[in-house]
Amino acid sequence: MDPISTARYGIMAAERRFTESASRVARMAGDGSVDYGAEAVAQVSAKQAFTANVQVVKVADQMWQALLDLQSR
């Protein structure tokens, strides 16, 4: 599997984790059944995973551009 496909799946997984955490917080707001600290950690973790996978796509794009630049010389 190429790095961009792997990063794409990572982005989708991070988005899903963030959305699920946000939904849990929204559904159970005020009744005390949500551990807000754990949900905050889950959301920050999902954000970091999303950011890391976007960076993989950026680096892969830069490498592709460098390869194309070498080929055009």
Sequence and secondary structure as in RCSB ss.txt:
>XXXX:A:sequence
MDPISTARYGIMAAERRFTESASRVARMAGDGSVDYGAEAVAQVSAKQAFTANVQVVKVADQMWQALLDLQSR
>XXXX:A:secstr
  HHHHHHHHHHHHHHHHHHHHHHHHHTTTSS S HHHHHHHHHHHHHHHHHHHHHHHHHHHHHHHHHHHHH 
